């Protein structure tokens, strides 16, 4: 499972056996939520956040962190998806050590 980002303890990742549509998971301790990137004509037009079946969702603070990271890095997430799932390239994790405004 390729880890994309770590943001103050929150891990944003793909699972290795993922499927379209393009989406990422945010995990913190025993909680997890999901963000699906909606793409039309090659552009990100929306990001839909949801819970993960069978998992406790991120608490409000970690969910807000997850939302900030996904919105800020949305284009990079799409490129990392293409690199990993389409081009079969490895994806290096990034540690984000500053607060995203």
C-alpha positions as CSV (number, residue, x, y, z in Angstrom):
1,X,0.0,0.0,0.0
2,X,1.8,3.1,-1.2
3,X,1.8,5.9,1.3
4,X,1.6,9.3,-0.4
5,X,1.7,11.8,2.4
6,X,2.1,12.0,6.2
7,X,0.6,15.1,7.8
8,X,0.9,15.4,11.6
9,X,0.2,11.7,12.1
10,X,-2.4,11.4,9.4
11,X,-1.5,9.0,6.6
12,X,-2.8,9.5,3.1
13,X,-2.5,6.4,0.9
14,X,-3.6,4.2,-1.9
15,X,-4.3,0.5,-1.3
16,X,-2.3,-1.6,-3.8
17,X,-5.4,-3.3,-5.1
18,X,-7.4,-0.1,-5.8
19,X,-9.9,0.5,-8.6
20,X,-11.2,3.5,-10.3
21,X,-12.5,6.1,-9.7
22,X,-9.4,7.8,-8.4
23,X,-9.5,8.0,-4.6
24,X,-7.3,8.1,-1.6
25,X,-7.7,6.9,2.0
26,X,-6.8,9.0,5.1
27,X,-5.9,6.9,8.2
28,X,-5.2,8.0,11.7
29,X,-4.8,5.4,14.5
30,X,-7.9,3.2,14.1
31,X,-9.9,5.6,12.0
32,X,-10.2,6.0,8.2
33,X,-12.0,8.1,5.6
34,X,-11.9,8.3,1.9
35,X,-11.7,11.1,-0.8
36,X,-12.8,10.5,-4.4
37,X,-11.5,12.9,-7.0
38,X,-14.1,13.6,-9.7
39,X,-12.5,14.3,-13.1
40,X,-14.3,15.5,-16.2
41,X,-12.4,16.3,-19.4
42,X,-9.1,15.9,-17.7
43,X,-9.9,18.4,-14.9
44,X,-10.7,17.8,-11.2
45,X,-14.2,19.2,-10.8
46,X,-15.1,17.9,-7.4
47,X,-13.8,16.0,-4.4
48,X,-16.2,13.8,-2.5
49,X,-15.4,12.7,1.0
50,X,-17.0,9.7,2.6
51,X,-16.6,7.1,5.3
52,X,-15.1,3.6,4.7
53,X,-17.4,0.7,5.2
54,X,-16.5,-1.2,8.4
55,X,-14.2,1.5,9.7
56,X,-14.6,4.3,12.2
57,X,-14.4,7.6,10.4
58,X,-11.7,10.2,11.1
59,X,-12.6,12.6,13.9
60,X,-13.5,16.1,13.0
61,X,-9.9,17.5,13.4
62,X,-8.2,14.8,11.4
63,X,-11.0,14.9,8.8
64,X,-10.3,18.6,8.4
65,X,-6.6,17.8,8.0
66,X,-7.4,15.1,5.4
67,X,-9.6,17.5,3.5
68,X,-7.0,20.3,3.5
69,X,-4.2,17.9,2.2
70,X,-6.4,16.3,-0.5
71,X,-7.6,19.6,-1.8
72,X,-4.1,21.1,-1.7
73,X,-2.4,18.2,-3.5
74,X,-5.3,17.0,-5.7
75,X,-3.4,17.3,-9.0
76,X,-0.4,15.5,-7.5
77,X,-2.6,12.8,-6.2
78,X,-4.0,12.2,-9.7
79,X,-0.5,12.1,-11.1
80,X,0.6,9.7,-8.4
81,X,-2.4,7.4,-9.3
82,X,-1.4,7.4,-12.9
83,X,2.3,6.7,-12.1
84,X,1.4,3.9,-9.7
85,X,-1.6,2.2,-11.3
86,X,-1.1,3.0,-15.0
87,X,2.7,3.3,-15.5
88,X,3.5,0.9,-12.6
89,X,6.1,3.2,-11.1
90,X,6.9,3.5,-7.4
91,X,5.6,6.4,-5.5
92,X,7.8,8.1,-2.8
93,X,6.0,9.2,0.3
94,X,6.2,12.8,1.4
95,X,6.4,14.1,4.9
96,X,4.5,17.4,5.2
97,X,5.9,19.2,8.3
98,X,4.2,22.6,7.9
99,X,0.5,23.5,8.3
100,X,-1.3,24.0,5.0
101,X,-3.3,27.2,5.0
